[in-house]
Amino acid sequence: MDFRYSVCAAALVAAFVSHAWAADDHGAQSAAEHRAAAAADAQARRSSNEVLRALKALERAPAAQRAQRESELAKAAEQRRAAMLELVRTDPRGALSMAMPEALRERMPKAVRERIEQHVQLEGRVVGMSIDDHERGIVRHPFFLESDDPAAPGRVGLQWADPSLSERDTLALIDRHVRVKGLRVNGQLVVGDRNEVELAASKGNNGKGNTKGKTGSSIDSGSTTGSTGGETGSVTAPLVSGDQRTLVIMANFSDKASGCTTSGLKTALFGTGASVDRIFRESSENQVTFSGDVVGPFTIPYTSSSTCDFNAWGTAADAAARSAGIDPSRYTRISYAIPRNSTCAWTGIAYIGGSAPTRSWVASCSAGVFAHEIGHNLRFKHASTPTSEYGDNSDPMGTAPSVQMHAANRVMAGWVTDAAIVDNPGSGSYAIAALEAPDTGMPRTIRIRKADTNEYYYVSLRAAAGLSASLSGGYRDVVTVHRATGAMPSPTVLLALLAPGQSFSDATNGVRVTAQSISTGTASVNVETTVAQCARSTPGVQTSPASQTGAPGSTLRYSVSITNRNSSSCGNSSFSFAQTTPTGFSGSFSSASVTLAPGASATVGWSVASSAQTADGVYALQARAAEPGGNAGSAAASYVVYADASAPTVSVTWPTDGATIASKPVSLSASAFDDNGIARVDFLVNGKSVGSASTAPYQVRWNPNRSRGANTLTVRATDRAGNASEASVRFTVR
């Protein structure tokens, strides 16, 4: 079938990827990433200053030179757009602070404005993808908004710039219909504040609840458990269930075949051995099965070195299948078996969730890789370790082994009953059976709340049974500890493999898990809960607006918001404010400090003034909030200095040109406008001042008794930058 909003998504994916969080660090940049962001910021600043210079040249140009100056401005704007796109890629927050203020954007010709970013509101469905390079252990997770706004249809990339938006928050938006405010930079939308994302009325997307043969969308940012979102995780029905009718379309490039065979793929997907069907059948205890067809191979009109436009490949493969009498829309899942492409740095790529039929592309013949990519369609995320995205080999969502899924994924999918979960236990010893063991009523998983991040620990035992007989030895007959949010889609992190006598500790949350003993198919686990310790985290700091403009010497007012992200056991904290401004600038905060409880937020005012001698340009500001001991956070903003070079518009509103008036006191009036404000309007009759006005309506009283005959009224409007313009009318006093 044709894809809605068919675009070269691969080009967007290659250039823009959403932030990928490390195990416990949601904002850290590597040294290389920091250097790239700094270089992009510097280039965007230089390009912005070039645009300001070109705009000033246009506004000062005589009529004969305006076309040339407008062309120069358009060229500068195009170069700046490229620089802004690179800044969006490397530092979305930096792009917000570098945004061109709307007051300056509006001064530009329409053809130039189209090249300048703009704050917009869009509505549509959030789409997530997973792009997997299994061999190199590299993953990318781009997000898109499929906009249904008639004024701006199509697909735009979503860049999350608010550091308080956790990975849980963004993943919970997948398949949701939302209304989003953000900065649109070409095909990218930068979202700077979590409050600028709100759920909107659904327009055909999956609603809440569970479905057979597809996955539900009952996830919100407050969910803490996989099945119902409730505190205790009561299972009413699995989020993933039923037979997944799957179509595998073998698609070859014109110069390269995939190397897979029809029979081999049928075995890999639907066979009785280590197949996709068996992986999910065993993991779900027969609640999820796979059946379907493998068709092709079909040759599509692309080469192995053509642009990595997987959406176009899918459209072509669907068309070929239809021509062969196969209707792809009759299936729940569609997976494309393709050859390797030199421009695609991945082994597999898949949409996370989505309306049926969901799609994945696999450049492999391995059952494990197909299970991994189709697993993303089912809303499963990666099985990781703190140091490796695919490092957990105890689950197909790791390096794609053909084994059963681990406890965290099973519980979040709703495949584990209440009786099989020991939920939030107090201190004590608990017996659990192996995940692979027959159901005898003994618990199989201990779930412990991780309060500081609103996540869960999942404690379980694996045994060499079924497909798990091929588990690597290090994962069998040991107590495993995983971390996950409790709600799909959620990445999982393997934190510990415990032999008898070994422990896993989390001092921040006062949790200690010890493997006491392990025998065939069972384990005794001791859980200790103690007083949680204080864990300090970088405070969240944001500025608003992130960018604004003023004339040299003017004072601009920003607001600075701070959120205390310390753990609840830390108690209240006092945060002091500090600023960094350019030479010649001055600034002050409405409050020197604020005291906040963990999780609480506050906003203070921030006034910044430039020098009257400041040249046009984009100037960097920084607001910083710190508590004693050095725990601090900061946010950037821009002060765009632009000396007004445009004269105001002015006209005489009374008397009209050619009018005859009586020789008695009258009110002379004028209309004037300037985007930076009118300082005053002077009224002159026959060249002599008869008064001035500084506020609208602009008018003065005048007695024409001594001015009988022909007269000329001139009104001169002066803006706050000193630019002036005049208008005149002739009238007669009888």
N, C-alpha and C positions, 0 to 999 in steps of 0.2 A: 504494500500500500504506500501511497505517497505520504511523506512526512509533512505535518503541519509546520509552516514557517520554514520551508526548506532553505537552509543557508549553509555556507561552508563553515560549519561549526568547528571543524578541525582547525581552521585558521584562527578562530577565537580561542580555542583550547590551547593551541600552541603558544599564543601570545599572553593569554590571561588565565591564571589559575587562582582559585580561592585559597585563602590562607590554610595551610595544613598545620595542625597543632601537634606539638610534641606531647609526650605522655602527661606531663604535669605543667607545661609552660605554654600558656596561650598567647604570649606576645613577644617572645624572644626572637631576635634575628641573629643569624650567624654573622661573623665578621664580613664575609663576602657579600651577604645580603645587605648589610648596613652600608658598605661601600657603594654598592649598586644603587641603593636608594638615595644616598648623598649625591652621587653623580647625576642621577635623574632630577633631583631637586634643583641642583645648580643649573642644569640645562633648561629646565622649565622656567626658572627665575630669569635667566638671560633672555629666553624667548619672550617672556611676558614683558620685560622692559623694552624689547624691540617693538612689540606691538604698541606699547604706550607711546614710544617715540614716533612711530608711523601714524598713530591716531592724531597726535599733536600736529604733525606736519600737514595732515589732511585738513584739520580744522583751521589752520592758519593759511592754507593755500588759496591764492586767487582763483577765480573761476576757471581760467585757462589751464591751470595745473591740477585741478581736482581729480580728473580721470586718472592721471598718472599716479597721484598720491594714493588714490583708492586702490589701484592695482598693487602698489607697494605694501599697503596695509593688508590686503588679501593674502599676499605672499607671506608676510610675517605671521599672519594668523594661521596659515596652513602649516608652517614650520613649528609654530607653538602647539598646534593640535597634536603633531607627532610626538613632541616632547611631553605633553600632558598624558598621552596614552602610555608612554614608557613609565611615567611617574605613577600612574594608576597601577601598572603591573608590579612595580617594585615597592610602592609605598602608598596605598590608598588614602591613608590619613593625610599624608603630605599633599596629595592631589586636592583634598578638600581645602586645605589652607592656602593653596596656590590658585584657587578658582578666581576667575575674573569677576569682580563685583558687578551686579546687574546694572547699576547706574552707569558704569563705563561701557558695558556691553550694549546698552540701549543707545549710546551715542554713535555706534558704528553703523555703516550702511548694512542693509538687510543681507546682501551677499556675503559680507564679512561675518555678521552675527551667526550665520549658519555654521561657521567654522569654530565658534567659541562655545565652550561648555555652558550648560544651563541647568539650573535647579528645576526639576520636574516632578510630577506625581504620575506614576503608572500603576496599572492594575493588571493582574494576570496570575498565571500559575507558576509556582517555583519548580524548577527542574534541576535535579542534581545528577552528576555523572561521576564515575570512577574510571580513571585511565591508568591501567596497570602495566608496568614493565616488571614482570616477575623475575626476569633474569638479573636485572640490576637492582631490584628492590626499590624502585622509584615509583611513586604514585602521585597523581594530581586529582584534585576534587573540584572541578569547576561547577559553578552554579549559574543558572540562567533564569530569566523571567520571560515566559511566553506571554507577551502583552496582548490583551484584547482591546486596548484603547484604540478606537478608530483613528485618532489623530497620530498615533505612534504604534502601529501594529508591528509584529515581528518578534524576534528574540534578541534580548540584550543580556550581556554578561553581568552578573551581580558580584560586586566587590564589597566585602564586609569590612568597614573601617572602624566600627565602634569596638574597642577592646573589651567592653562588657558583654558583647555578643559571643557567647561560648559556642564551641562546636556543637554542643547539644541543641542550642537555640536555632542555629542555622539548619542543622539536619532535620529538626522538627518541622521546618517550613516546607520541606519537600512534599510536592503534590498538593500543597495548600493554595487556595486562591487568596491573594493578598493585595493590599494597597500599599505602595511603597513610595516614599519621597526620597530623592537622592540627587546627586550631581551626575548628569548625563554627559559623558565624554565620548562622543562618537557612538560606538556600539557597546559602551560599558556604562553601568549605573553604579555609582559609589554611594553606599549607604553609611552615613556617618553617625547615626543615632538609633539605638534599638527602638525608641519611641516613634520612629518614622516608618515602622513596619507594623501593619495591623491586618488582621484577618478580614477578608471581604466576603460578601455573599458568594457562595459557590456557583460556578457556571459550568457544570458538567464534570467536575472533578470527583474523585472518590470521596465519599462522605465519611462520617464517623461510623464505626461498626466494623464487622468482620464479613469477609466474603469468601466464597468457595472459588478456587481456581485463580485467585488474585490476592493482592495484599491490601489491607485496610489503611486508612489515613488517620487513625485515631491518636495522633501524637501531638502534644503541644509542649511548649517550653517548660511547663511546670510538671510534666509527667515524671514519675519516679519509678514506675514499674512497667513491665512490658505488656501485660495483658489488659489491664483496665485503667492504669494510671492511678490507682488507689494506693494508699500507704502500705497495705498489707499484701498487695499483689494477688488478690483473689482471681482465679482463672475462670472466666465464663465461657470463652471460646477462643481457640487459637487465632492469632493474627495472620498466620500463614497456614493454609489447609487446603485439602482437596487435590484432585488430579490436575496437574499442570500440563495442559495440552501444548506441546512444543513442536515447532517447525524449525528444522535446521536446513538452511538453504546453502548449498555449496556454491560459492561464486569464485570463479577464476578470473584473473586479469588477462588482458589480451596477450601478454608476453610471459605469463607465469601461472602455474597451477598450484593449488594449495598443498598437494601431497597427501591429503586425507582421502580415504575411500568411503563410499556409501556404506558398505558393510561395517567398516571400522567405526564410523560415527554412530551407526545404529547400536553397536555394542557399547560404545562409550556413553551414549545417552540413555539407552533403554534396556541394556543387557542385564543379565543376572549376576555378572561379576562386579568389579569395582566401578560401577556406572553412576551417572548422575542420579538416576532413579533410586539406586540402592543407597547412595549416600544420604539422600533426604528421607527415604523410607525408614532406614534404621535410626537416623537422628530424631525423627518425629514420632517414632513408634507407629508407623503406618498411617500417620495423619496427612502426610504429603507424599504424593507419588508423581511420577513423570511418565507420560506416554506421548506418542506422536510419530512424526515422519521425518525422514531425511530425503531431500530432493536435490536434483542437479547431478553433476556440476553444470552451471550455466556460465558462459563467458560474458562478462560485462565490459562496456567500452572504456576501460581505464587500464593504465599500466602500473607496474610495480614501482614506478618512480614518480607517478603523478601525485598531485596535491592530496594530502591525507583527508579527503572529504568522505568520511565513512557514511554520512547521511545520504549522500548521492549514490554511494555504492549500494546501500540498502534499498533505495528507491529503484535502482536498476535491477537488482536481484529480485525484488518483489514483482516488477513488471515481467521479468523472464519467467518467474514461477506462474504468474497468471496466464501467460501465453501457453504454458504447458498444462493448463487446466487446474491449477492449484490456487486456492483462495487463501492468502495469508491471514486475512481478517478473521478466519474461523478458529484461529489458535490463540492461546493465552500468552505464550512466549514465542518470540522469533529470535533465532540465533544464526548469525551469518558466519560460515566457515570460510575464511579468506586466506590467501597467501600473505606472506610478509610484504610490507611496503617500506621502501627505504626512507620515506619521509615521515613515517609513523613510528614514534619511539615507544611502542607498547606491544604487549602480547595479547591483551584483551582490553575491551572498553565496553562499558555498560551504563545504561540509565539506572539510577537508584529509584526503585519503585516506579510509579507512573501508571496510567490507565492501560488496560490490556488492549492490544498485545504489546507487551514491553519488549525491548530489543537489546541485543548484545552482539558484539563482533569479536571473533576469536581467531587469532592467527596461530592455532595449535590444534593438534588432534587429540590432546589429552583430556580424559574424563575429568580430571581434577581442575583443569583450567576452565572447562565449560561449567562445572559446578560452581566455581568461584565467581565467574561473570554472571551466570544466571542467578547466583545467590544475591548479587547486587540488585537484580530485578526484584527479588523477594524482600528487599530492604535490609539485607545483612551488610555490615561494614567489615573492615579488615580486622583480622586477628593478629594483634601486634605484641611487641614487647616494648619496654621503655626506650630501647635503642634501635629498634628495627620495625619498619612499617609492616612487613610480612613475617616477622620473626617467630610467631607462634605456630609451630608445625603440628599442633594438636587439633587443628581445625582446617577445613577446606578454604576458609577465608584468610588463611595465612599464605604459605607458599604453595597452596593448591594441592595438598596431599589428598588422596582418595581415602579419607577416614571419616568417622562420625564427627559431628559437631560437639563442641565443648559445652559446659553447663550454662555459661552466661547466655550464649546464643539460643540454647534450647528454652531456657526460662523466658527470655524476652519474646520469643516467637510464640509462647503460650503452649508449648508441648509438654510441660511438666505440671503435674497436678499439685494442688495445695498440700496434699498429704506428703508429697515428696520433697517439700521445701521446709527447712527450719528457718523461720523468718525472724531476723533481728533478735537473736537469742541473747540472754544474759550470760554471765559467767557460768561455765560448766563444761562437762564433757558430753559429746554427741556422737552417736554412731551413724555412719552413712554407708550406703551401698554404692558400688561402682555405677557409673552412668550406663554402662553396657549390660549390667546384670538384669535378670528378669525382675519384673515388678512384684515384690513380696510385701509391699506396704512400708518398707523401711525408707526413710528419707534418703535422697540422693544428692541434695545440694543444701548448703548452708548459705543464706544470704544475709549480709551484715551491712547496715547503712553506713556510708561514708559521709558524715554530716557536713564536713567543711565544703565539699563540692557537690553535695546532693547526688551522690552516686552510690554504687553498691559494690561490695566485695562478694564474689561467688566462690565458695569453697567446695571442691568435689574430688572424686577419685576416678581414675580411668583404668580400665582393664583390657587385656588382650582378647576381645571377643568380637565376632562379626568383622566388619571392616577395620575396627580398631586393633585387630590383630597385627596390622601393618604399622601401627604407631611406632615411632622411634622409641627405643628402650628407655630413654630418659623421661618419657611422659607416662609410662605405665607404672602402676603400683606405687605411685607417689601422690600426695595430696597437693592439688593445684589451687592457686589463688588467682582469680581474674578480677579485673575492675571494669565496670561498664556503667552507663547512665541508668540502665533499667528500662529504657524505652527504645524501640526500634524506630529509625536506624541509629545504631550506636556502635562505634568502634569498641573493641574489647582489648584489654591489655593484660598479658600474662605477667604476673608479678613474682610468683614463687612456685617452685617445685620442691615439696617438703618430704624428705625421708623421715622415718620415725626419730623423734627427738629434736627435729629442726622446727624453727618458728618463723613466722612473719609478723612484723610489728609496725603499727602506725601510731606513733606517739601523739600526733596531732589530734586524732579522733579517739585515743584511748582504747585501741583494739590490738589484741595479740592472739594469733592463731598458731597452735602447735599440733603437729602430727604426733599423736601419742603412740599409736600402733597401727600396723597395716597387715592384714591377712588376706587370703584369697577372696577378692570381691568385696571386702569391707574395710573400713578404717574407723579408728576412734580419734576424734578431733577435740582438742580442748580450746575453748574460746574464753578469753579474759577481756572484760570491759572495765576500764579504769577512767579516772578523770582525764579529760582531754587537755592537751597542752596548747598554749597559744602559738599559732602559726601566722606570722605576718606576711602579707602579700602587698605588692605594689598597688597603691591607691589608683583608682580610675580617675583621670582628669580629662575634661573636655572643655573647649572654648566655643562660644557661639556669639556672633557668626564667626566662621573660621576665616573669613576674608571680607574686608569692606574698604571703602575708599573715602578719602577726604582731601581737602586742599592743604597746602603747606601751612602749618601752624594750627590746624584744627584739632579738636579733641574728639576721639571716637570712643564709643562705649561698647565693651564686650561683657559677656558673662562667663564665669568659670564655674563649672560643676565638678564636684569631687565626690567619690564614693569610697567608703571605707571597706576594703575587701579582706580585712583580717578575719581570722576565725572567731567564732562566737565566744570562745574562752578567753579572748584577749581583753575584753571589756572596752570601755570608751577610750578613744584616742584623740589627741589634739593635733591638728594639722596646720602648719603655718604656711603662708603664701609668699612666694618670691617671684620675681620677673626678670626676664632678659630682654632688653630693648636696644635698638641701634643707638649709636652716638648721636646726641642732640635730641633724643626722644625722652619723654618722662612719663611715668605711669603710677597709678596707685590703685589699691584694692579697697572695696567698701568695708571689708573686715580683714584684719591682719591674720586671723586664724579662726578655725571652727573646731568644735568638739563633736565627734560622731561615734555612735555605737556601731559595732560590726554590721555591715550591710546597709547602713544608713547613708543618705546623700544630702548634700547642701549645695547652694549656688550663691556666689558672691559677685558683685559688680567689679569691673576692671576698666578703668579709664586710662587711655593712652593718648598723649599729645605729641605731635611732631613739631619740629622747629619751623619757624616761618621761612627759613632759608633752605629747607629740604628740597632736593631735586625730585622730579617725577621718578617713580620706580616702585617696585614691590619690596617691602621691608619685612623681615622676619621678626616675629615676636614669640616669646615662650613664657607660659605660666607654669609654675611649679608648686606642688604641695608636698610638704614633708612633715613627718612626725619625728620626735626626738629619737635619736639613734640612727637616722639616715634613711629610713624607709620612705621613698619618695616616688612620685609620678609627675609627669609633665605633659603638656599639650602645646602644639604650635598654632599660631595664627598669623595672618598677614595684614599689614597696614599698607594699602596701595595709595601712594601720594600721587595726586594728579592735579596740577594747576589748571584751572578752567581757562580755555582759550576761546570759547564760543561766546559770542555776545547774546544777550537775551532778545526775545522777540517782544515787540511793543507796537501798539496801535492806539489811535485816538478814538474814543468811543462817543465823546460829545465835546464840541459840536461836530456834525458831519461835514465833509468837504463840500464847500459851496453854499453852506447854510447862511441864512440871515437871522440875526438874533436881536432882541430888544436891548436897549441901553440900561439894563438894571442888573443887580448882582445875580450871578449864575455860578453853577458848579462845573468846572472843566474836569473831564474824566478820561482815564486811559486804562488799557489792559496791558499787562506785562507778565512774562513768564521766563524762568530760567531754572534748569534742573538743579542748580546749586543755590537757588534762592535770589530774590531781588533785594538789593540793599536800599535803593530809593528810586523814585521817579520824579524828575524835575519838569516843571511846566514853564515854557517861555513864550511870551507873546511879542512878536516882532523882535526876537532876540533878547528880550529882557525877562529875567526871572520873575514869575508871579507867585511862586510857591513850590513846595515839594511834598511828597507823601512817601512813607516807608512801609505801609501795610495796605493790602487790598481791602476794599476797592480804592484804587489810586485816584484821588480827586482833590482839587483845591477850589476855594471860593475866590471869585474875581469880579470886580466891578468894572464893566466896560464903558462907563459913562464918558471917559476921556479918550476913548479909542474909536470914535465914530468913523465909519468908512471901512475900507479893505484892511484885513489883518491876516497874519499867519501865526498859527499855534504850532509850536514844536514841543514834543514830549521826548525826554531823554531818559531811558531806563538803564540803570547801572547794577550789575550783579555783584555778588559778594567777593568776586575775584577782581573787580575793577573793570570788567569788560562792559562796554556801553553801546547802545544803538538808539536811533532816533526815528520818529515818524512825525509827519506834518500834515496839516490841513489848512485850507484857506476859508475864511468866513467874513461876513460883513456885519457891522454893527449899525443899525439904523437909528 
